[in-house]
């Protein structure tokens, strides 16, 4: 079956588990954009340069090393 969902990629240097107003704003934005017709992927900087990926059920989060993040942008 063909997946007709719109895939949205959010590239942001601030995302949980970091703390701050910008972090909350981007996390809320990702939750707001998630619908039955969209898939959300967030690309952000990893803490301590430990790359990982995780799925929260609503969206996928990809934590990249700082230098990999800059190259991605």
Secondary structure, 3 states (H helix, E strand, C coil): CCCCCEEEEEECCCCCCCCCHHHHHHHHHHHHHCCCCEEEEEEEECHHHCCEEEECCCCEEEEECHHHHHHHC
